[in-house]
Amino acid sequence: MRTINGCFCYVEFAGGVTAMDDFLEKFFPAVYERKKHAHENNYCKYDNQFLQLFTSSLYIAALIASFFASRTCTKYGRKPTMQLASIFFVIGVALSALGVNIEMVIIGRVFLGLGVGFANQAVPLFLSELAPVKIRGALNICFQLFVTIGILIANVVNYFTGKIHPHGFRISLGLAGLPALMLGLGSLVIVETPTSLVERNKPEEGRAVLKKIRGADNVDLEFDSIVHACEIARQVTDPYRRLMKRPSRPPLVIAILLQIFQQFTGINAIMFYAPVLFQTVGFGDDASLLSSVITGSVNVLCTMVSVVAVDRAGRRILLLESCVQMLVTQTIIGIILMKDLKATGDLPSGEALIVVVMVCVFVGGFAWSWGPLGWLIPSETFPLETRTAGYSFAVSSNMLCTFIIAQAFLSMLCKMQAGIFFFFAAWIIVMMLFAFFFIPETKGVPVDVMVDKVWKQHWFWRRFFDEEGDEHVKEQPDLIPPYMT
């Protein structure tokens, strides 16, 4: 598990170097000069479209790659898709760490984005298809847990390499190649999922793998369920067209909106630009990176809370509770900054400390809810015939919204100033209402009977499964097989 998920820390290596003077002086001299005169405007000193493009280019590449990754996942399997992702990561790391101009560095970010698109497509599906239903949520959230561990590692590395002049940023970017290599080597020893093997007409291999991962010889019920789902999937020649059909809309709408809401909580504004935020409220360069380490630690610890709680408390309660928590903290941060942080000058030390605490509380709420559940719920709600295609929409939606936030945040901070936190708070109110009324509970429901047990029972989504729209849906047995319980 660590090998599969550890690769994602490279994103934060790149995010942290944008606060390093050596990096800015080399690639963004205009930003560096503005930073040296930061007292001119607390909110606009980092506003530069090329600096934002450095960060956001990764996500637009990942958006495009996710659709190719969907076909790769279906045709060749989850394991080769992860191997291809590791190749993209290594190429991207090399170009970024050895870059001699901004064009080379941005091309490196594009290759990293291709890796993100392929890895984000394959890993959650891999975990959901291997996991027993009782621990499916916890196992899938381990994906997000190791992402947060990667973020923390990246912040620690950036903190120390920021003191190495003039090539500390190159060391930071280069070290991101280590987890990428771990992903490639780890993907050589893991097994392919039984679902993928059966889907690609390798039933005996699929049965053997299922026996291995379940530690039992009698896997007939589960294997028959997989075969049945694959037979239905083979009848679908164009999964993307099937996604446009009425019965496919509930999981598709949920998947896309979860990704939109996940990004518009404001989490990337806080995490990707944590050094910027802490410098804006009056911390020095070293203190800003140290504060990023603190928020990264909170992120890891609170994601662990989600691993424990998701299969006990359920998905919806975590989503709703965190909305209240994030709404309160965003509002408090906005009020403090609007009241006490002007275009010039620093926050008083007491208010600055409150902002840091509120950021940590916000990160904690996100880490045990919308962060991991934004990936978990889409991975478990699509039927097999549209699973990889539907999940590609989830990944691409996430990357599109991340691109928008990454590209626009610094300009928004400059124009809206403290009002940006009220902007994200308004989005949290919308997502809280959506979660309350439209997101069903999927705790303990087997993936292959999600239509009957979840969508057809929901007060709103069941209307999409009338007789006419439900012709293609094969009824599943009412009884849940013993291996699922």
C-alpha positions as CSV (number, residue, x, y, z in Angstrom):
1,M,0.0,0.0,0.0
2,R,2.8,2.4,0.9
3,T,4.5,1.7,-2.4
4,I,1.3,2.4,-4.4
5,N,0.4,5.6,-2.8
6,G,3.7,7.2,-1.7
7,C,4.3,8.6,-5.2
8,F,1.9,11.5,-4.8
9,C,4.2,13.5,-2.5
10,Y,6.0,14.9,-5.7
11,V,3.2,17.4,-6.1
12,E,4.0,19.1,-2.8
13,F,7.7,19.2,-3.5
14,A,6.9,21.5,-6.5
15,G,4.4,23.5,-4.5
16,G,6.9,24.2,-1.8
17,V,9.7,25.4,-4.0
18,T,7.6,28.3,-5.2
19,A,8.4,29.9,-1.8
20,M,12.1,29.5,-2.2
21,D,14.0,32.6,-3.2
22,D,16.5,30.7,-5.3
23,F,13.7,29.2,-7.4
24,L,12.0,32.5,-7.8
25,E,15.2,34.3,-8.7
26,K,16.0,31.7,-11.4
27,F,12.7,31.2,-13.1
28,F,10.4,34.1,-11.8
29,P,12.6,37.2,-11.3
30,A,9.7,39.6,-11.5
31,V,8.0,37.7,-8.6
32,Y,11.3,37.7,-6.7
33,E,11.7,41.5,-7.0
34,R,8.1,42.0,-5.9
35,K,8.6,39.7,-2.9
36,K,11.6,41.7,-1.8
37,H,9.3,44.7,-1.6
38,A,6.4,42.7,0.0
39,H,5.4,45.6,2.2
40,E,3.9,47.3,-0.8
41,N,1.0,44.9,-0.8
42,N,0.4,41.9,1.4
43,Y,-2.1,40.3,-1.0
44,C,-0.5,40.8,-4.4
45,K,3.2,40.1,-4.0
46,Y,2.9,36.6,-5.6
47,D,0.4,37.5,-8.3
48,N,2.0,36.2,-11.5
49,Q,0.4,34.2,-14.2
50,F,3.5,32.2,-15.1
51,L,4.1,31.3,-11.5
52,Q,0.5,30.0,-11.4
53,L,1.0,28.2,-14.7
54,F,3.9,26.4,-13.2
55,T,1.6,24.9,-10.6
56,S,-1.6,24.5,-12.7
57,S,0.0,23.0,-15.8
58,L,0.2,19.7,-14.0
59,Y,-3.5,19.5,-13.5
60,I,-4.6,20.3,-17.1
61,A,-2.3,17.6,-18.3
62,A,-3.8,15.2,-15.7
63,L,-7.3,16.1,-16.9
64,I,-6.5,15.1,-20.5
65,A,-4.5,12.0,-19.4
66,S,-7.4,10.6,-17.3
67,F,-9.4,9.8,-20.4
68,F,-6.6,7.9,-22.0
69,A,-5.9,6.2,-18.6
70,S,-9.5,5.0,-18.6
71,R,-9.0,3.0,-21.8
72,T,-5.6,1.8,-20.6
73,C,-7.2,0.5,-17.4
74,T,-9.9,-1.3,-19.2
75,K,-7.8,-2.8,-22.0
76,Y,-4.5,-3.6,-20.2
77,G,-5.4,-3.6,-16.5
78,R,-4.9,-1.5,-13.4
79,K,-1.3,-2.7,-12.8
80,P,0.1,-1.7,-16.2
81,T,-1.6,1.7,-15.9
82,M,0.3,2.3,-12.6
83,Q,3.5,1.3,-14.3
84,L,3.0,3.8,-17.1
85,A,2.2,6.4,-14.5
86,S,5.6,5.8,-12.8
87,I,7.4,6.3,-16.1
88,F,5.7,9.7,-16.6
89,F,6.6,10.6,-13.0
90,V,10.3,9.9,-13.5
91,I,10.5,11.8,-16.8
92,G,8.7,14.8,-15.2
93,V,11.0,14.8,-12.2
94,A,14.1,14.7,-14.4
95,L,12.9,17.7,-16.5
96,S,11.9,19.7,-13.4
97,A,15.0,19.1,-11.4
98,L,17.4,19.7,-14.3
99,G,15.4,22.6,-15.9
100,V,17.5,25.4,-17.3
101,N,14.5,27.6,-18.2
102,I,10.9,28.0,-17.3
103,E,9.7,26.2,-20.5
104,M,11.6,23.1,-19.5
105,V,10.3,23.1,-16.0
106,I,6.7,23.5,-17.2
107,I,7.1,20.6,-19.6
108,G,8.3,18.6,-16.7
109,R,5.2,19.5,-14.8
110,V,3.1,18.4,-17.8
111,F,4.7,14.9,-17.6
112,L,4.0,14.9,-13.9
113,G,0.4,15.7,-14.7
114,L,0.3,12.7,-17.1
115,G,1.5,10.5,-14.2
116,V,-1.2,12.0,-11.9
117,G,-3.9,11.3,-14.5
118,F,-2.9,7.6,-14.9
119,A,-2.2,7.0,-11.2
120,N,-5.4,8.6,-9.9
121,Q,-7.4,6.6,-12.4
122,A,-5.8,3.2,-11.5
123,V,-5.1,3.2,-7.8
124,P,-8.5,3.9,-6.2
125,L,-10.1,1.4,-8.6
126,F,-7.4,-1.1,-7.7
127,L,-8.1,-0.7,-4.0
128,S,-11.9,-0.8,-4.3
129,E,-11.9,-4.0,-6.4
130,L,-9.5,-5.8,-4.0
131,A,-11.1,-4.8,-0.7
132,P,-13.6,-6.9,1.2
133,V,-16.8,-4.8,1.7
134,K,-16.4,-4.4,5.5
135,I,-13.1,-2.6,5.1
136,R,-13.5,-1.1,1.6
137,G,-13.8,2.4,2.9
138,A,-10.8,2.2,5.2
139,L,-8.6,0.5,2.6
140,N,-9.5,3.0,-0.1
141,I,-8.9,5.9,2.2
142,C,-5.4,4.6,2.7
143,F,-4.9,6.0,-0.7
144,Q,-5.6,9.5,0.6
145,L,-3.6,8.7,3.8
146,F,-0.4,8.1,2.0
147,V,-1.1,11.2,-0.2
148,T,-1.1,13.2,3.1
149,I,2.0,11.4,4.3
150,G,3.7,12.4,1.0
151,I,2.6,16.0,1.5
152,L,4.1,16.0,5.0
153,I,7.4,14.5,3.8
154,A,7.5,17.0,1.0
155,N,7.0,19.9,3.4
156,V,9.8,18.6,5.7
157,V,12.2,18.2,2.8
158,N,11.3,21.7,1.5
159,Y,11.9,23.1,4.9
160,F,15.5,21.8,5.0
161,T,16.4,22.2,1.3
162,G,15.2,25.8,1.4
163,K,18.3,26.5,3.5
164,I,20.6,25.0,0.8
165,H,21.7,27.7,-1.7
166,P,21.6,28.1,-4.6
167,H,20.3,24.6,-5.7
168,G,18.1,23.5,-2.8
169,F,15.1,23.7,-5.0
170,R,16.7,21.2,-7.5
171,I,17.4,18.8,-4.6
172,S,13.8,19.1,-3.5
173,L,12.4,18.4,-7.0
174,G,14.9,15.6,-7.6
175,L,14.0,13.8,-4.5
176,A,10.5,13.5,-5.8
177,G,11.9,10.8,-8.1
178,L,12.3,8.4,-5.2
179,P,8.6,7.7,-4.6
180,A,8.0,7.6,-8.3
181,L,10.6,4.8,-8.6
182,M,9.0,3.1,-5.6
183,L,5.7,3.1,-7.5
184,G,7.3,1.6,-10.5
185,L,9.1,-1.2,-8.6
186,G,6.1,-1.8,-6.4
187,S,3.8,-2.2,-9.4
188,L,6.0,-5.1,-10.6
189,V,5.2,-7.2,-7.5
190,I,1.5,-6.5,-6.8
191,V,-1.3,-8.6,-8.3
192,E,-3.8,-7.5,-10.9
193,T,-7.4,-7.3,-9.6
194,P,-9.6,-10.3,-10.3
195,T,-12.2,-8.1,-11.9
196,S,-9.7,-6.7,-14.4
197,L,-8.5,-10.2,-15.2
198,V,-12.0,-11.6,-15.8
199,E,-12.9,-8.4,-17.7
200,R,-10.0,-9.2,-20.1
201,N,-11.0,-12.8,-20.6
202,K,-8.6,-14.4,-18.1
203,P,-11.0,-16.1,-15.8
204,E,-8.7,-18.8,-14.4
205,E,-6.0,-16.2,-13.5
206,G,-8.8,-14.1,-11.9
207,R,-10.0,-17.0,-9.8
208,A,-6.4,-17.8,-8.7
209,V,-5.8,-14.2,-7.6
210,L,-9.1,-14.1,-5.8
211,K,-8.2,-17.2,-3.8
212,K,-4.8,-15.7,-3.0
213,I,-6.0,-12.3,-1.7
214,R,-9.0,-13.8,0.2
215,G,-6.8,-16.6,1.7
216,A,-9.5,-19.2,0.9
217,D,-10.2,-21.9,-1.7
218,N,-14.0,-21.5,-1.7
219,V,-14.5,-18.2,-3.5
220,D,-17.2,-19.3,-5.9
221,L,-19.9,-16.8,-4.8
222,E,-17.6,-13.8,-5.1
223,F,-16.1,-15.1,-8.3
224,D,-19.5,-15.7,-9.9
225,S,-20.6,-12.2,-9.0
226,I,-17.5,-10.8,-10.7
227,V,-18.1,-12.9,-13.8
228,H,-21.7,-11.9,-13.9
229,A,-20.8,-8.2,-13.7
230,C,-18.2,-8.7,-16.4
231,E,-20.7,-10.3,-18.7
232,I,-23.0,-7.3,-18.3
233,A,-20.0,-5.0,-19.0
234,R,-19.2,-6.8,-22.2
235,Q,-22.6,-6.0,-23.6
236,V,-21.6,-2.3,-23.4
237,T,-19.6,-1.4,-26.5
238,D,-19.3,2.3,-25.7
239,P,-19.2,3.0,-21.9
240,Y,-19.0,6.7,-22.4
241,R,-22.3,6.7,-24.4
242,R,-23.8,4.5,-21.6
243,L,-22.8,7.2,-19.1
244,M,-25.1,9.6,-20.9
245,K,-28.1,7.3,-20.3
246,R,-30.6,8.2,-17.7
247,P,-29.8,5.3,-15.2
248,S,-26.1,6.3,-15.2
249,R,-26.7,9.9,-14.2
250,P,-26.9,9.4,-10.4
251,P,-23.3,8.1,-9.9
252,L,-22.0,10.4,-12.6
253,V,-23.5,13.5,-11.1
254,I,-22.4,12.6,-7.6
255,A,-18.8,11.8,-8.8
256,I,-18.4,15.1,-10.7
257,L,-20.0,17.3,-8.0
258,L,-17.9,15.7,-5.3
259,Q,-14.7,16.7,-7.2
260,I,-16.0,20.2,-7.8
261,F,-16.9,20.6,-4.1
262,Q,-13.7,19.0,-2.9
263,Q,-11.6,21.7,-4.7
264,F,-14.0,24.6,-3.9
265,T,-13.7,24.0,-0.2
266,G,-10.6,26.1,-0.5
267,I,-8.2,23.3,0.5
268,N,-5.8,23.7,-2.4
269,A,-5.7,27.4,-1.8
270,I,-4.6,26.7,1.8
271,M,-2.3,23.6,1.2
272,F,-0.7,24.4,-2.2
273,Y,0.0,28.0,-1.2
274,A,0.5,27.5,2.5
275,P,3.9,29.2,2.4
276,V,2.2,32.2,0.7
277,L,-0.6,32.4,3.2
278,F,1.7,32.2,6.2
279,Q,4.0,34.8,4.8
280,T,1.0,37.0,4.0
281,V,0.0,37.0,7.7
282,G,3.4,38.1,8.9
283,F,5.6,34.9,9.2
284,G,9.1,34.8,7.8
285,D,10.2,32.5,5.0
286,D,11.4,29.7,7.4
287,A,8.3,30.0,9.6
288,S,6.0,29.7,6.6
289,L,7.6,26.4,5.5
290,L,7.5,25.2,9.1
291,S,3.8,26.1,9.3
292,S,3.3,24.0,6.2
293,V,4.9,21.0,8.1
294,I,2.4,21.6,10.9
295,T,-0.6,21.6,8.7
296,G,0.8,18.5,6.9
297,S,1.0,16.7,10.2
298,V,-2.6,17.6,11.0
299,N,-3.6,16.4,7.6
300,V,-2.0,13.0,8.2
301,L,-3.5,12.5,11.7
302,C,-7.0,13.5,10.7
303,T,-6.9,11.3,7.6
304,M,-6.2,8.4,10.0
305,V,-9.4,9.4,11.8
306,S,-11.3,8.9,8.6
307,V,-9.7,5.4,8.1
308,V,-11.1,4.4,11.4
309,A,-14.5,6.1,11.2
310,V,-15.6,5.7,7.6
311,D,-16.8,2.1,7.9
312,R,-18.3,2.7,11.3
313,A,-20.0,6.1,11.2
314,G,-20.6,6.1,7.5
315,R,-19.8,8.6,4.7
316,R,-22.6,11.2,5.0
317,I,-22.0,12.1,8.7
318,L,-18.4,12.8,8.0
319,L,-19.2,15.0,5.1
320,L,-21.9,17.0,7.0
321,E,-19.9,17.5,10.2
322,S,-16.8,18.7,8.3
323,C,-18.9,21.2,6.4
324,V,-19.8,22.9,9.7
325,Q,-16.2,22.8,10.8
326,M,-14.8,24.2,7.6
327,L,-17.5,26.9,7.3
328,V,-16.8,28.2,10.8
329,T,-13.0,28.3,10.3
330,Q,-13.1,30.0,6.9
331,T,-15.4,32.6,8.3
332,I,-13.2,33.3,11.3
333,I,-10.1,33.6,9.0
334,G,-11.9,35.9,6.7
335,I,-13.1,38.2,9.5
336,I,-9.6,38.4,11.1
337,L,-7.9,39.2,7.8
338,M,-10.5,41.7,6.7
339,K,-10.4,43.5,10.1
340,D,-6.6,43.5,10.8
341,L,-4.6,42.7,7.7
342,K,-4.4,45.7,5.4
343,A,-2.5,46.0,2.1
344,T,0.6,46.9,4.1
345,G,1.8,45.9,7.5
346,D,1.5,42.6,9.4
347,L,-1.1,41.0,11.5
348,P,-0.7,41.3,15.3
349,S,1.0,38.2,16.7
350,G,-2.2,37.1,18.5
351,E,-4.4,37.3,15.4
352,A,-1.7,35.6,13.3
353,L,-1.6,32.7,15.7
354,I,-5.4,32.4,15.5
355,V,-5.2,32.2,11.7
356,V,-2.7,29.4,12.0
357,V,-4.9,27.5,14.4
358,M,-8.0,28.0,12.2
359,V,-6.1,26.8,9.2
360,C,-5.1,23.6,11.1
361,V,-8.7,23.0,12.2
362,F,-9.9,23.6,8.6
363,V,-7.3,21.1,7.3
364,G,-8.4,18.5,9.9
365,G,-12.1,18.8,8.9
366,F,-11.2,18.4,5.2
367,A,-8.8,15.5,5.9
368,W,-11.4,13.2,7.5
369,S,-14.2,13.9,5.0
370,W,-14.2,15.6,1.6
371,G,-10.5,14.8,0.9
372,P,-10.7,11.0,1.0
373,L,-14.4,10.6,0.4
374,G,-14.2,12.6,-2.8
375,W,-12.2,9.6,-4.2
376,L,-13.9,6.8,-2.2
377,I,-17.5,7.4,-3.2
378,P,-17.0,7.6,-7.0
379,S,-14.8,4.4,-6.9
380,E,-17.6,2.4,-5.3
381,T,-20.8,3.6,-6.9
382,F,-20.3,3.0,-10.7
383,P,-21.3,-0.4,-12.1
384,L,-18.5,-2.3,-13.8
385,E,-19.8,-1.5,-17.3
386,T,-19.1,2.2,-16.8
387,R,-16.6,2.0,-13.9
388,T,-13.4,3.1,-15.6
389,A,-15.2,5.6,-17.9
390,G,-17.2,7.1,-15.0
391,Y,-14.1,7.3,-12.8
392,S,-12.2,9.1,-15.5
393,F,-14.9,11.8,-15.4
394,A,-14.3,12.0,-11.6
395,V,-10.5,12.3,-12.1
396,S,-10.8,14.8,-14.9
397,S,-13.3,16.9,-13.0
398,N,-11.0,17.0,-10.0
399,M,-8.1,18.1,-12.2
400,L,-10.1,20.7,-14.0
401,C,-11.2,22.3,-10.8
402,T,-7.7,22.0,-9.3
403,F,-6.4,23.7,-12.4
404,I,-8.9,26.5,-12.1
405,I,-8.1,27.1,-8.4
406,A,-4.3,26.8,-8.9
407,Q,-4.3,29.2,-11.9
408,A,-6.7,31.7,-10.3
409,F,-6.0,31.7,-6.6
410,L,-3.1,34.2,-6.4
411,S,-5.0,36.6,-8.7
412,M,-8.2,36.1,-6.6
413,L,-6.2,36.8,-3.4
414,C,-4.9,40.0,-5.0
415,K,-8.3,41.2,-6.1
416,M,-10.6,39.9,-3.4
417,Q,-8.1,40.0,-0.5
418,A,-9.7,38.6,2.7
419,G,-13.0,38.2,0.8
420,I,-11.6,35.1,-0.8
421,F,-12.3,33.2,2.4
422,F,-16.0,34.2,2.3
423,F,-16.0,33.1,-1.3
424,F,-15.0,29.6,-0.3
425,A,-17.3,29.7,2.7
426,A,-20.3,30.3,0.4
427,W,-19.3,27.1,-1.6
428,I,-19.2,25.1,1.7
429,I,-22.8,26.1,2.4
430,V,-23.8,24.8,-1.0
431,M,-22.0,21.5,-0.6
432,M,-23.4,21.0,2.8
433,L,-27.0,21.2,1.4
434,F,-26.1,18.9,-1.5
435,A,-24.6,16.3,0.9
436,F,-27.6,16.4,3.1
437,F,-30.2,16.0,0.4
438,F,-28.5,14.1,-2.5
439,I,-25.5,12.0,-1.3
440,P,-26.7,8.5,-0.3
441,E,-25.0,6.4,2.3
442,T,-22.9,3.6,0.8
443,K,-21.4,2.1,3.9
444,G,-21.5,-1.7,3.9
445,V,-23.1,-2.0,0.4
446,P,-21.4,-4.3,-2.0
447,V,-20.2,-2.6,-5.2
448,D,-22.1,-5.0,-7.5
449,V,-25.5,-4.4,-5.9
450,M,-25.2,-0.6,-5.5
451,V,-28.0,0.1,-8.0
452,D,-30.6,-1.9,-6.1
453,K,-29.4,-1.2,-2.6
454,V,-28.6,2.5,-2.9
455,W,-29.8,4.4,-6.0
456,K,-33.2,2.7,-6.3
457,Q,-33.9,3.4,-2.6
458,H,-33.0,7.1,-2.6
459,W,-35.8,9.6,-2.5
460,F,-34.5,11.6,-5.5
461,W,-32.3,9.3,-7.6
462,R,-34.8,6.4,-7.8
463,R,-36.7,8.3,-10.4
464,F,-33.9,7.7,-12.8
465,F,-34.6,4.0,-12.7
466,D,-38.1,3.8,-14.1
467,E,-39.1,0.9,-16.4
468,E,-38.0,2.5,-19.6
469,G,-34.7,3.8,-18.3
470,D,-33.9,0.6,-16.4
471,E,-34.1,-1.9,-19.3
472,H,-30.4,-2.4,-19.5
473,V,-29.9,-2.8,-15.7
474,K,-29.6,-6.5,-14.7
475,E,-31.3,-7.2,-11.4
476,Q,-29.0,-8.5,-8.7
477,P,-30.0,-11.0,-6.0
478,D,-31.7,-9.5,-3.0
479,L,-29.5,-11.5,-0.7
480,I,-26.0,-10.3,-0.1
481,P,-23.6,-13.2,-0.6
482,P,-21.9,-14.6,2.5
483,Y,-18.5,-13.4,1.5
484,M,-19.8,-9.8,1.6
485,T,-20.9,-10.0,5.2
